[in-house]
Amino acid sequence: MKNKKHTLIKPHETIFKLPSKGLKKKDLIENFKEYYVNLLGRDEQSRNTHYAYEALGLTIRDRLMERWKQTHRTYKQARCRRTFYLSMEYLMGRSLSNAMLNLGVNDTANQAMYDLGIELEELIESEVDAGLGNGGLGRLAACFMDSCATLQLPVIGYGLRYEYGMFTQLIVNGEQEEKPDHWLRLRNVWEIKRLEYAHVIKFGGRTEVYTDEHGLKRYFWVETNDVLAVAYDTPVPGFQNNTVNTLRLWKAEATEEFNLNEFNSGDYAEAVADKVGAENITMVLYPNDANENGKELRLRQQYFLASASLQDVISHWVGLYGEDFTLFAERNCFQLNDTHPSIAVAELMRLLMDKHGLAWAQAWEITGATMAYTNHTLLPEALERWPVHLMQKLLPRLMDIIYEINARFLSEVAAKWPGDITVLRRMSIIDESGDKQVRMAYLAIVGSFSVNGVAALHSQLLQQGLFADFYSLWPAKFNNKTNGVTPRRWLAGCNPELAELITEKIGSGWVTDLSLLKQLVPYADDAAFRKHWREIKQVAKHRLADYKKREHDIDINVDALFDVQVKRIHEYKRQLLNVLHVIYLYQRLKKDNSKNFVSRCVLIGGKAAPGYERAKKIIKLINNVATMINKDPDTQGKLKLMFLADYNVSAMEKICPGADLSEQISTAGKEASGTGNMKLMMNGAVTIGTFDGANIEILEEVGEENFFLFGLTEKQVAARREHYEPEHIIQQDEDLKEVMNLLESGHFNQLEPGIFNDLIQSLKDPLDPWMTIADFRSYVDTQARVDDAYRDQEHWTRMSIMNVAHCGKFSSERTINEYNQDIWKLQKLPVKFG
């Protein structure tokens, strides 16, 4: 890229002395009208809700901007230690309602819009969810950003500005179809483009080596194909504390708009090919990596994020301190959110050595003192492993560095276990069995000073299983940080009626200190309070039923138990087990065994990865079973099954308040943590779950009397694998046999013979890693206990209250405080404003 010279200006300082934007109704109305009429050009003929949303969004952003700039000044003047959170996903959800809540202008904005004849709720509903994430990983990152700002910690988030989100999920003939989620097709009022922070990212080429005048080897990465990373900043406000942190997202652009010579010669397609190729990097969240092109694009995305973010941090450092990196590790920390950004270990080494002239020892000391790695999965297939040939093709200089890191690391391993070749092979960053691959999780562990899991059991299993060798070598590196979610969005924001009742009884301090909800415990024995609690839950269930009726045109009994399982569709999350139970209930009703039957509405939602055929087949089964059950006269008013299409953050905000039962039924030992379990618990749903992930800690907090535990433990699953015979289990259980017979008979696919054969065989396979059949009886029996509890509405309401009262541990403030205390070591920096 050729550097273009820009004329610099130095305006008089008075240009920056603007009157503060007021938070009163008249101030909001005045600003709204300016934007709506002048900037957006609306007149009395305009009816489109989106423009009113934009005008209000810009009005609110102005108030954030003042505090945003003051936050930046505060951090810069303090020259404080900072943490940089690197994540491939940020599921931010809608920003308008969250920004108003955190600014404390919800009521004022509502009154202002009312005076202008506009329904605020319509504006909030018109906002498109930011398509920057897939599921729990991205939503966790968003909750963490919210909590960092609320706790006034200097943390900057780094991610990618995907043009298209995961995908919009359509259900056609019961099957998932993917439609592009072009969430940026309209103006994103919350972002600011920052061209001055653009960085060049290198791909391809080769490495040149020479010896300098001091006899030191120097490396140049040459003949590269370069891409420009352009920064887009989004404000992240803390809760009514004037702190506004930054989420910086990178967009890929070509270093030149197009090749003018090729254009003039008539080769128009080739002229813009580089531009299109560059922009593909941030075009789509999670490209399908089932083929080589998809793998290459995914690796490009990960390196693009790491390189742009690290260059940005180092550029800021050099601007303050020049080329002196003595205090760099003391002032900076990089938190790697899962294995995706782990290439940052090698990239920081490259930047420090090749661009800033540090020797290996100094660069490695800095890298090892600044990188911290969070692991989010126990599934080996979910850990990044890149073919060496692909790394050498795309990132040759990085591959050189990884080989050197590995050689030095294996020397340390050999010193610990002399002559043990098996251990060396097992721990090597380069897997040399078959086609050579780089184990990116191992690179992250070797290059980090901290490695954490995200729930107590998950961290324990990492230490004893997946990363046992590394734990033996460096036990002090490993720690646990159980996940949490922000109470602003997941209770105060999405369930205002319940939040108001809680505040009326115990005050508003719980919004930033969720542990205060324990003060609700005595109210569980207050009959009047329980009655009010039930009334609020019924309103939420009505709202959810109305929301879903528009899509399904099904009458829903709001007195029924609302049984909810919403999460990514995956075999280990066992939506199949849920469906087997629904078929069991269906058979009970068909036998006219409806005496004491507890009416139930089962809601299942989630997306399957486009290349995950079995997960997509599970969606098809859910919908086929739903079609059969919902039209059957024998089920009316008693049993409903619905698949909630296109599940996202905004949908969860409606689902949480109306849920009665939270399904957390993964195979024990497979779910790292889960955060949906926390959101549902926070809104009064009672959990039915296995002894897995954060379920264990939820159980510890609420007690067995307020939790429905079932199934094999992780150790029992491991022991059972050696002699697992699902066919024998089926034959010994009459209920299960009937369920499987109905499935195998084609009852739910009468016009589509054989389409579920693969699913059925997977359940009956002795090698089934998810062991769904093994947990069926325990699950069905525990669901009977659920029915018994729900029949006694006073008892159920008490359980609901106790779940909310004991959800304090699962606030993301608690999680972030632990990250800060044990890993980040940041100083809280209050922002003075006004």
N, C-alpha and C positions, 0 to 999 in steps of 0.2 A: 504494500500500500504506500502510495506517495503521500508524504505529509503535506497537507495544504496549509498555507500560512493564513492566519486570521488576524484581522486588525483588532488590536486590543483596545478596550475603552476602560476608563476609570471614572465612573460617574461620581458625582458629589454624594457624600454619605447621607445627605438628607433624602435621597431617593428611597432609602431603605427604612426611613422612619414613617411608617404608616400607622394610622390609628388602629387599635386592636379591634378585631371583628367581634361584635357583641353576640351574646347567646340568648338575648331576649327575643320574644316573638316578632316584634317589629323589625329587628335586625335580620332575622331569617327571611321574613316576607320581602324586605327590600332587596336583599341579595338574590333571592329566588327569582323575582321579577326581572332583575337585570339580566340574569343568565337566560331565562326562558324567552324573553322578548328580544333582547339585543344580540346575545351571543348565538343562540339557537334559532333566532328568526321566527319564532312562533307568533301567530296572531289569533284572532277570535275564531277562526275556522279550524284551528288545530284540535285534534281529538286524541292523538297517539299518546298513550301513557308513558312511553319510553322517554319522550323529551322532558316531561315533567320530572321523571326519575333522574335524568341527567342534570337538570337544573338544581334539584335538591342535593344530588350527590356533589356537585361542584360547590354548592353553598356550604355543605358540611366539610368538604375537603379544605376549603379556605381556612376554616377554624383549626383543622388539623395541621395545615401548613405552618401556621405561626408557631405552634408547639413543636412541630417537627424540626424546624430550623433552630429553635432554642435548645432542643435536645442535642442536636449536632454540635452546637457551640459548647454546650456543657461538657460533652465527651472530649471535644478537641482541646478545650482549655485545661481539662484535668489530666490530659495525656495518660488516660487510664488504661488498664488492662482490658482487653476486649475478647469476646468469643465470637467466632464466625461459624455459623451452622450451615453445613453443606448438605443439601438434600435434593434428590431428583424429583421430589413431589412436595407440593403444598396444597392441600385441599382447603382453601380459605373459605369456601361457601360464599354467601352474599355478604357484601361489605357495608351496605347502607345501614341496616338495622344495628349491626355490631358497632359501627362508628358512632351512631347516635347514642346508644347505650353507654359506651365508654366515655363519651363527652358529657353525658348527663342531660341531653336535650330531647329525650324521647317525647315527653309530654308537651314540651314547647313546640317541637316540630309538628306534632299531631294537631295542636291548636292552630298553628300557622297555616297548615294545609287546609284545615277545616274552614278557616276564614276565607281561603281562596277557592272554596268549593271543590277541593280535591281530597280523595280518600288516601291517607298515608299508606294504608295496608295495600292498596292497589299498586303504589309506587314500589313498595318493598317486593311485592310478588313479581313485578316486571323485570327485576334484576336477574341477569343470567348468572348461574354459578360459574365461578372461575374454573376452567378446565385444566387445572394444574396438578391433578393427582388421581389416583386410582381407588384407594381405600384407606385402611387404618394407618399406614405409614405416613401418607400425606396429611391426613387429618390430625395425626399426632403432632407433626411438625407445625401445623397451624396453631394448635392449642399451645404448644411450647412458645411460639412467638408472642402470642397473647399474654402468657404468664410472665415472660421475660420483661415485657413492657410494663405490666402491672407491678412487678417487683422492682422496677426501675434498674434493671441490669443492662449494661452496654453490650447487647448482642445484636448482630446483624445476620439476617438470613440470606443465603445465596441459593438460587435455583435457576430453572430454565423457563423461558416465556414461550410455552408451547402455543402455536397458532391454533391447533386442534386438540381438544381434550381426549380423554380415553376413548369414548365414542358415545353416541346417543343410542340407547338400547330400545329397539322395537321388538314387539312380540307378534309374529305373523304365523298363523296356524300353529300356535303354541311354541314356536321356535324363536330363538334369539336371532335377530338380524342387526347388524351394526351400521349406523349412519354417522357420517362425520359430525363431530361436535365443534362447530366453528364458533366458539364462544367469543371470539374477538371480532366478529363481523360488524359489530357496532362499537362505538367509542367506549373505551374503558376509562371512566372518569377518574379512577383512583390512581392511575399510573402516571409517572413523569419520565419522559425519555431523557437520558443523560448522555449525550454524545461525547462529552468531554471525558467520560470514563470508559471509552471503547478500548479494547485490547485485541491484538492480533494472535490468533491461535494457529499453530502449525500442524500439518499432517503430511505424511509421506516423506519423500526425500531420503537423505542419507547423512551419516555422521562423518565429519572430518576431524582429524586429530593433529595437533602440532605441539611442539615444546616451546614454551616461552623463554624469555631471557633469564628467568630464575630456575630453569630446568624443570618446570612443572608442566604437566600435560594439560592442554586446553582443548575443549571440544566445541565444534560448531555443527549445528543442525542446519544443513543447506539443501537447496533445490526443493524446497517444500511447497505444498499447496496451502495457501494461507486463507483463513476465514476471519472475519471481523466479529467480535463479540460486543454488542451494543447493550448498554445498561438501561433497564427500565425500573424505576423505584416506586414502591408502593408503601404508604404509611401503615404502621401497625401501632394503634393507640393502646396505652395502658388504661386501666379503669379509673377515670376521673382523677388523674394525678399529673397531668401535663406532659408526661413522657410519651413520645411517639418514636418508636424505633423503625428501622428500615428493612424491608424485604427487597433485595435487589435481584431481578431476574434478567437473564442474558438471552438476547435474540441473536441468531446467526445471520450475518449479511455478507455479501461478497465484498471483497476489498476494492473492486472496481465494479461499477454498475453493469457494464457489458463490454465486450471486445469490439471497439468501434471499427477496426480494420475489417474484421470478419463481417460485421453488419454492412459496411459499405460495399463489400464484395458480393453481397447477396446471400450470405449464409446466416440467415436470421436466427435459426434455431441454435446453431453452435455459438452465436454471439452472446446469447444469454444463458448458455448451459452452465457456466461457472456460477453465475448468480443463483440459478435455480438449485444447483447442487449444494451451494453453501447454505441456502435458506432451508433446505431439507432437514438440516441438523435439528432445528427447533420447530419443525413443522408439526410433528405428531408425538403425543405422549405415548411411550411404550410401543414402538413399532413391533410388528410380529417378528420375533427372532427365530422362527422355525426354519428359516433359510439363511444362507450365507450373507445375503445383502442386508437382511434384518439384523443379524449379529453385528455386522460392520457399522451400521448406523447407530446401534445401541452403544457400541464402544466409542464412537465419535461423540455421542451425546455426553457420555460420562467424562471423557477427557475434556471436552469443551467446557463443561461446568467447572471441573477442577482447575484447569489452567486459567480461565478467565477470573475466577474468584481469587486464586492465589496471586496472580499478577496484580489484581486490584488492591489486595491487602499490602503487598510489598511496595507497590507504587505509592500508596498512602504513607507507608513507613519511611520511604526514601524522601518524600516530601517534607517530613518532619525531622528526620534524623540523618539524612544523607546516606552514605554507604556503610555506616557503622551499625552492624547487626548484633552488637554485644548484648543489648537488652531485649532483642526481638522475642526470645522465648519467654522472657519475664512478662512481656506486655501482650502476648497473643496466644490464642488457643483455637484450634480447629476441631470442631465436633463433626465426625463423619456419621451421617444418619443412614445406617446400614452399609452394606458392602459396595453399593453403587459408586460412591465417590472415592474409593480407596486408591485409585490411581494418583490421588493427591500426594501420597507419600513419595512416589518417584518424581512427580512434577515439582514438588517443593525442592527436592535435591537438585533437579536440573536448573531451576531458576537461581538458586543460591550459588551453585558452582559455575554454571555456564554464563549467566548474565551478570552476576555480582562478584565473581572471582573468589568465592570461599573455597577452602580446601575441603576434601571429603570429610575429615574428622569433625570440623566445625559445622559443616552443613548437616551431618548426621546427628550431631548433638542437638542442634536446633530442631530438626525434624522430629526426633524422638521425644523432645520435651514439649512439643506443641500439638501433636496429633493425638486425638482421642477417638475411639471407635465404638459405636453402638451396633450390636448385632440384633437383628429382629426376627431371625428364623432358625428353626431346628431342621428344616428340610434341606439336605445337602444339594438338591437340584436347584434351590433358590439362591445359592451362593455363586457369585460371578466366577467363572473360569473361562479365560480367553485363550484361544489357540495361539501358540507362540508365533506361527507363521503370519497370523493376522496382526499381532502386535508389531512384528518386525516390519510389516508392510505399512501400517498406519503410523506407528510411533517408534521408529527405530532407535532414537536416542533414549527414549524411556525404557525400551527393552534392554539396552546396554546397562542402564542404571539398575534395573531389576536383577539382572544377572549378577552384578557386583554386590548388591544388597544380599542376595541369596548366598553367594560364596562366603561373605563375611559372617552371615548368620549361621551357616552350617559349620563353620569353624567353632562357633560358640556351642553349638549342639554337640559336636564331636568332643569338645572339652568336658561336657557334662556326662556324655555317655560314650566313652572311648570305644572305638571299634564296632559300635552297633550300627551296621549298615541299614538295618530295617527301620530304625528310628530316623536316620538321616533321610531315607526315601520318603518316609511317612510325613516328615515335617518340612520337607523342601518346598519352597514357594513355587518351584517349577515341578510339575508332575510329569515325569518322564516315562510313565507307562503308556504305551500306545503313542498317539499323536501328542506331542508336548503341549501342555497347557499351563497357564499362569493361574495359580490359586490366589485370587484377589483378597479373600478373607485373611489368608496367611500373611500377605503383604501388609494388610491393615494392622494385624496383631504385632508383627515384627517392628513396624514403624511407629507404633503408638505407645504412649505411657499409661493409657487407661483402656480397658476393654470391658464393656458392660453388657449384660443381658437386660431384659425389660420386665421380668417378673421373677419372683424368688425361685420357682421351680425351673424356669427357663435358664437362669444364670447357673443354677446347680447342674443342670444337664449339659450346658456348654462346658463347664469345668470338668465334669466327669466323663463326658462323651466326645462331642464334636471337636473340642479344643483341649482335650485332656493332656496331651503332650506339652502344649504351650503353658498350661496351668502348672504342670510339674516344673517347668523351667522358670516361669515368672509368676508365682502365685500372687504376688503383691499387685500385679497389673489388673487383676480381675475383680469386678465388683458388680453389684446389682442396683438397678434404678427402675423400680416398678413404675410403669406408665401411669399417666393421669390425664384428665380432660378438664377444659376450662369451665367453671361453673357459670361464667357470664353467658356463653352461648348455649350451654347444655342444661341450664335450669332457669336462670334469670331471663335470658332472651327468648327461649323457645317455650317456656311454660310460665308466662307472667302471672297467671291467676294463682298458681301454687306458690310462686315466689312471693307474691303479695301476702298470702296467708302465713307463710313462714316468717316473713319480716314483721308482720303484725304481732306475732307471738314472741320472737327472740331478737328483734332488731335486724338491721341490714348488714351487720358486720360479716355475716356468713359469705357474702358475695366475694370477698377477698380472703376469707379465712374459713374454709369449709368445715374445719373441725368443730366450729361453733354449732353445727347442726345437731350435735349430740344433745343440745338443750331441748330438742324435740322429744326425747325419750319419754318424759313424764306425760306428754300429751297423747301418747299412744293409748293411755288408759282413760282418756277423757272422751266420753261418748259424744258430746257436742262437737268436739274437734274432729273426731272420726267421721261424723256425719258431713261436716263441711268438706273434709278431705275427699269423701266419696262423691260429693256433688261436683267438685272440681274435676275429678277423674272422669265422671260421666260426660261433662261438657267437652273434655278433650277427646273422649271416644266418639261423641257425636261429630266433632269437627273432623276427626280422622275418617269416620265412615262416610261423611259427605264428600270429602276430598277424593276418596277411592271410588265412590259410587259413580262419579262423573266418568271414570274410565271403564268400570266393569258393569255398570248398570245392574247391580245386584243389591237387593235389600239386605242390610246387615243388622242383626239383632245386637243393639248396643249394650244389652244386659249380658250378652255372652262373654265368656273369657276371651280376651284379645291376646292371642298366643303369637309372639313375634320372633322371627329369625331373619335378620337383615345383615348381610355381610357378603363378601366376595363368594361366588359359587366355586367351591373346591371340594374334592372328595374328602379331605381330612376334616373339613368343617361339618360334614355329614348331614347336609340337607336331605340325603337319602333316608337317614334314620327317621327324620321328622315325617317324611312322606309315608314310610312304612307304618308309623303310628296313626297317621290320618286314615290310611286304608283299613287299619284295624278298627278304628272308630266307625268308619263307614260300614264295615261288615256287622258290627254290633247293631247299628240302626237297621240294616237290611234284615237282620234276624228278629226285628221288633224287640230288641233288647234295649229299649230306651228308658226303662225304669230308672229313675235317679240319674238320668243322663245329664251331664252339665254341658249346656250349650257352649260351643267353642267356635271362634273365628280364627283360623290359622293364616297368618300373613308371612309370606316368604319373599324376600327381595334380594337382589344382588346381580352383578354382572359376571359373566364367564369370559376369560381371556379368549380372543378371537380364534387362536389356534388350539384351544383346549376342548377337543371334541366331546370327551366324556362329560365335562362340566356342562356343555351346551345340551347334551342329551338329558342331563338331570333337569334342566329348565323345561325341556319338552315334556318330561314325565310329570313334573309338578303341574304344568298347564293341562295336560290330558286328564290327570286325576281330578283336577279342579273342575274341568268341564263336565265330567261324569257326575261328580258329587253335587255340584251346585244346581244342576237341572233335575235332580232326582227328588220327587215329592216326599220321600221318606226322610230327607235330610233337612227340609225347610224349617228354619227357626232354630235348628239344633247344631248343624255343622256346615261351615263354609271354609273353603280354601281359596286363597287368592295369591297370585304372583304379582308383586309390585314392580312394574316395569320401570326401567331407567332410575334405579335407586341412586340418590346422591345426598349431599349434605342438607340441602333444603328439605328434601323428603324426610330425612331422619329428624329434622326439627319438628315435623308434624307427627311423626310416628312415636317418638319418645314419650310425650305426655299421655298418649292414649293406650300405651302398652300395659297389659296386666302381667304377662309372663314373658320372661327373657330367656330365649333358647341359646345356650352356650354349650354345645354338645359335641365338640371336637374329640377325636381320639386322644386319650390322655398321653401327654408327652409330645404333642404335635403343635399346639397353639402356643406361640411365644408368650403372649400376654392377652391380647384382645383389649379394645377400648369401647366397643359397642356395649359390652357387658356393664361398663361403668356408666355410660350415658343413660342406659335404661334403668339401672339401679338408682341413679340420681333423680329420676323422675317417678320413683315409686314402684317400678316393676320388680317382681320377685323372680329370682333366677332358678332355672332348672339347668344343672350343668354337671360336667365331669370334673374330676380332680385334676384340673389342667390350667396352665397359664395363670392369669390373675384371678380366675374363679376361686383358687385356693385362698387367696388373701381376702376376697369378698366373703367367703365362708367364715374365715377367721374373725372378720369384723362384725358380721351380723349374727353369727351363731347358727347352729344346725337347725334350730327351730324356725328360722326365717330364710331358709335356703333349701332347695330340693336337689340333693346330691344323688347321683346314680353312676353306675358303670365301673369298669375296671380302672385301677390306678395305673400309672406309667410302669411300675415294676411288674404288676400283674399282666399288663399287655405284653411286656418283654418275655415273661415266663410262658405265657399262653402260646406265643408264636410257634414254639417247638412242636406243639401237638394241637394245632388249631384245625378243627374239622367242622366248618359251618354247616355242611349237609347233615351231619349228625345232630347238631343243635336244632336245626329246622325240624327234623323228624321227631325230636323229643318234645317239641313245643307246639301244641295244637293251634294256638292263635297264630303263631308265626308261620306254621305250615299253610294255614288257610290264606294268610296274606300273600305268601309266595306263590301259592297255587293260582290265586286270582291274577297276580301279575303275569305269571307264565301262561295263563290261559288266553292272554291277549285282550282281557276285558277292557283295558284302558287304551287299547290301540286296535280296535276291531277293523278299522279300514286301513290300517298301516301295519300289516303283519311283520313281526320280527324286529321292529325298530328298537325295542328295549332289550333284546337278547344279550347284548354286550354288558349292559348295566346289571342284568340279573346274574350273568355269569361272574361278574366282578364281585358281587356280594357272596357268591357261593365258592369262590376261589380260596383254597387253604392258604394261599400266599397273599391274600388281601391285606395290605398294610394298615388299612383303616379299621378292620375288625368290627364292622357295623353289626353283623349278625350276633356277635358275642355279647353286645350290649343291649340287644333288643328287649329281652325279658326285664332286665333291671329298669330300662327306660319306660316301658309300658306300665310296670308296677308303680314307678315313681310318679308317672302322669296320673295314675289313679289317686295317689296322695294329693296331687295338685287339685283334682276335682273335689276331694273331700274338704280341702281347705277353702276352696272358692265357694262352696255351698254356704259356709258360715261367713257372711259378708263382714260381720264385725271383726272376726278373727283375721280375715284376709286384709282388711284395712289396717289392722294393727301391724301385720307383717309388712305392708307397704310403707307405713310410717317409719318402722324400724329400719328398713333398707335405706331410706333417705337420711335418717338420723345417723347412720353409721357409714355414710359414703365419703366422709371427710378425707380419708387416706387417699382417695382416688382423684383428688384435685391436682391439676398439672402444676399448681404453685408448690405443692409438697415435692413433686418430682424435680422441678427446676431448682428448688432450694437444695435438694440433695446433690444434683449435678454441680451446683455452684460450690457447695461446701466441700465436696470430695474431689472435684475435677477442675472446674473453671477458676475458682478463687477470685471472683470479681467483687469489686466494691460497689455497693448500692449508691447510685448517684441521683438524688432528687433534682428535678428540673424546676427552676424558678421562672414563673411566667405571670405577667400582669402586675 
